[in-house]
Amino acid sequence: MDFPKFLLGDNTDYPTAIFIIHTDYPRFIINLEDDEVEWLEDFTKEDEAELTEEAKKLIAEATAFYDREISRYEE
C-alpha cells in the first residue's frame, strides 16, 4: 500500500496536539504544539551527523504541509 509522504493526525487524549507523520525514510512524527519530534528509525552516529540538515528540511516541509491542509479547510 502506498501512503502520502505526510499524514495529519490527532488524538482525543492529546486535545491540543497536532501531529504530522512523515511516512518516508527517515520516518518521524512531529507534534506541532511543541515541535517535539519522535524518530521512528534507529540511527548510527554517522547517520545523525548526515541527517541534521535533512531533518531541518523535512520539518519545514511538514509545517508547510500542515499550513496547506489547513488553508484547504478554510476555503
Rosetta blueprint (number, residue, H / E / L):
1 M L
2 D L
3 F L
4 P L
5 K L
6 F E
7 L E
8 L E
9 G E
10 D L
11 N L
12 T L
13 D L
14 Y L
15 P L
16 T L
17 A L
18 I L
19 F E
20 I E
21 I E
22 H E
23 T L
24 D L
25 Y L
26 P L
27 R L
28 F E
29 I E
30 I E
31 N E
32 L L
33 E L
34 D L
35 D L
36 E E
37 V E
38 E E
39 W E
40 L L
41 E L
42 D L
43 F L
44 T L
45 K H
46 E H
47 D H
48 E H
49 A H
50 E H
51 L H
52 T H
53 E H
54 E H
55 A H
56 K H
57 K H
58 L H
59 I H
60 A H
61 E H
62 A H
63 T H
64 A H
65 F H
66 Y H
67 D H
68 R H
69 E H
70 I H
71 S H
72 R H
73 Y H
74 E H
75 E L
